[in-house]
Amino acid sequence: MAGVGASRMFFKIFGIVYALVAVLGFMKGNGLVLGMISNNTADTWLHVVLAVVMLFLGFGASGNRATV
């Protein structure tokens, strides 16, 4: 499976996953999230940034290419 459709689906799925992990990080604060993932403020903000970028690539970026 290759192509634009597969890439967009990848970014949609993992963007949602990272957004959920970021929400859990904000709710838990410092410590273990779900008893397995070490978390601190920097990790939470990293997950927010990754989620925003991935969701943009999955949902927002158009498939049009610029011509030169």
Backbone as CSV, one residue per row, in Angstrom:
resi,resn,N_x,N_y,N_z,CA_x,CA_y,CA_z,C_x,C_y,C_z
1,MET,0.850,-1.165,0.000,0.000,0.000,0.000,0.900,1.235,0.000
2,ALA,0.827,2.005,-1.042,1.670,3.191,-1.152,0.867,4.308,-1.790
3,GLY,1.351,5.502,-1.628,0.719,6.634,-2.275,0.241,7.676,-1.295
4,VAL,-0.439,8.669,-1.863,-0.904,9.805,-1.075,-1.975,9.376,-0.080
5,GLY,-2.886,8.503,-0.494,-3.969,8.071,0.385,-3.459,7.369,1.632
6,ALA,-2.473,6.502,1.463,-1.905,5.784,2.611,-1.162,6.739,3.542
7,SER,-0.461,7.696,2.980,0.262,8.675,3.802,-0.697,9.533,4.606
8,ARG,-1.767,9.986,3.955,-2.746,10.817,4.659,-3.417,10.027,5.778
9,MET,-3.729,8.744,5.527,-4.347,7.910,6.556,-3.397,7.703,7.732
10,PHE,-2.107,7.490,7.459,-1.103,7.350,8.511,-1.083,8.588,9.400
11,PHE,-1.028,9.769,8.776,-0.964,11.004,9.551,-2.255,11.269,10.320
12,LYS,-3.391,10.887,9.770,-4.655,11.044,10.485,-4.675,10.174,11.740
13,ILE,-4.323,8.903,11.580,-4.376,7.965,12.712,-3.388,8.377,13.798
14,PHE,-2.136,8.595,13.437,-1.140,8.913,14.447,-1.286,10.329,14.993
15,GLY,-1.869,11.234,14.228,-2.179,12.554,14.763,-3.214,12.472,15.869
16,ILE,-4.228,11.634,15.672,-5.249,11.431,16.709,-4.645,10.743,17.925
17,VAL,-3.788,9.753,17.698,-3.141,9.054,18.816,-2.292,10.026,19.632
18,TYR,-1.484,10.839,18.965,-0.649,11.798,19.683,-1.491,12.844,20.403
19,ALA,-2.619,13.245,19.823,-3.501,14.191,20.495,-4.071,13.584,21.777
20,LEU,-4.453,12.321,21.724,-4.966,11.646,22.919,-3.886,11.522,23.992
21,VAL,-2.667,11.198,23.581,-1.562,11.105,24.538,-1.279,12.475,25.154
22,ALA,-1.385,13.539,24.363,-1.178,14.892,24.891,-2.253,15.245,25.911
23,VAL,-3.505,14.902,25.627,-4.586,15.174,26.577,-4.354,14.408,27.871
24,LEU,-3.964,13.144,27.761,-3.650,12.362,28.960,-2.488,12.987,29.726
25,GLY,-1.503,13.496,29.020,-0.366,14.152,29.663,-0.771,15.395,30.426
26,PHE,-1.686,16.188,29.853,-2.163,17.380,30.560,-2.988,16.992,31.782
27,MET,-3.762,15.928,31.677,-4.592,15.500,32.803,-3.747,14.930,33.938
28,LYS,-2.715,14.176,33.603,-1.900,13.500,34.614,-0.822,14.404,35.193
29,GLY,-0.249,15.256,34.382,0.869,16.080,34.844,2.161,15.279,34.805
30,ASN,3.028,15.513,35.775,4.288,14.770,35.829,4.055,13.406,36.453
31,GLY,4.712,12.394,35.909,4.577,11.042,36.431,4.298,10.067,35.302
32,LEU,3.739,8.921,35.664,3.455,7.884,34.684,2.038,8.029,34.142
33,VAL,1.925,7.973,32.829,0.625,7.979,32.168,0.270,6.532,31.866
34,LEU,-0.902,6.100,32.315,-1.366,4.721,32.149,-0.412,3.715,32.778
35,GLY,0.403,4.156,33.691,1.328,3.270,34.378,2.499,2.786,33.540
36,MET,2.663,3.328,32.318,3.736,2.841,31.451,4.568,3.942,30.818
37,ILE,4.006,5.116,30.599,4.685,6.160,29.847,5.121,7.263,30.803
38,SER,6.421,7.493,30.887,6.926,8.576,31.710,6.552,9.899,31.055
39,ASN,6.112,10.852,31.855,5.606,12.098,31.305,6.125,13.293,32.102
40,ASN,6.391,14.374,31.377,6.659,15.670,31.996,6.121,16.745,31.063
41,THR,6.268,17.990,31.423,5.686,19.088,30.641,6.266,19.151,29.231
42,ALA,7.560,18.943,29.097,8.177,18.988,27.767,7.629,17.883,26.872
43,ASP,7.434,16.692,27.416,6.853,15.591,26.643,5.445,15.934,26.173
44,THR,4.669,16.512,27.068,3.290,16.844,26.723,3.247,17.853,25.586
45,TRP,4.066,18.891,25.658,4.071,19.895,24.590,4.631,19.332,23.288
46,LEU,5.585,18.406,23.381,6.083,17.738,22.178,4.961,16.955,21.512
47,HIS,4.140,16.263,22.302,3.018,15.519,21.749,1.995,16.456,21.109
48,VAL,1.799,17.628,21.702,0.875,18.606,21.118,1.386,19.052,19.750
49,VAL,2.666,19.399,19.674,3.242,19.859,18.401,3.176,18.760,17.353
50,LEU,3.546,17.539,17.722,3.483,16.428,16.773,2.054,16.182,16.312
51,ALA,1.101,16.245,17.227,-0.299,16.026,16.860,-0.782,17.089,15.874
52,VAL,-0.440,18.354,16.131,-0.879,19.432,15.240,-0.291,19.251,13.846
53,VAL,0.990,18.952,13.776,1.646,18.769,12.466,1.051,17.572,11.741
54,MET,0.892,16.451,12.435,0.354,15.254,11.782,-1.094,15.441,11.345
55,LEU,-1.897,16.090,12.183,-3.288,16.331,11.803,-3.376,17.295,10.625
56,PHE,-2.497,18.270,10.573,-2.469,19.161,9.414,-2.120,18.383,8.150
57,LEU,-1.107,17.537,8.232,-0.705,16.761,7.059,-1.785,15.761,6.650
58,GLY,-2.506,15.227,7.624,-3.536,14.245,7.312,-4.831,14.853,6.811
59,PHE,-5.250,15.954,7.409,-6.549,16.530,7.072,-6.457,17.827,6.266
60,GLY,-5.422,18.629,6.499,-5.421,19.974,5.952,-4.625,20.188,4.686
61,ALA,-3.547,19.461,4.517,-2.684,19.703,3.357,-3.379,19.233,2.085
62,SER,-3.303,20.045,1.040,-3.928,19.668,-0.211,-2.956,18.850,-1.059
63,GLY,-3.484,18.129,-1.983,-2.660,17.301,-2.848,-2.118,18.027,-4.062
64,ASN,-2.402,19.329,-4.175,-1.933,20.096,-5.332,-0.452,20.380,-5.211
65,ARG,0.224,20.280,-6.324,1.657,20.592,-6.345,1.868,21.948,-6.990
66,ALA,2.834,22.662,-6.492,3.159,23.964,-7.074,3.933,23.759,-8.367
67,THR,3.681,24.594,-9.340,4.428,24.526,-10.585,5.445,25.643,-10.601
68,VAL,6.595,25.345,-11.161,7.667,26.321,-11.206,7.868,26.800,-12.610
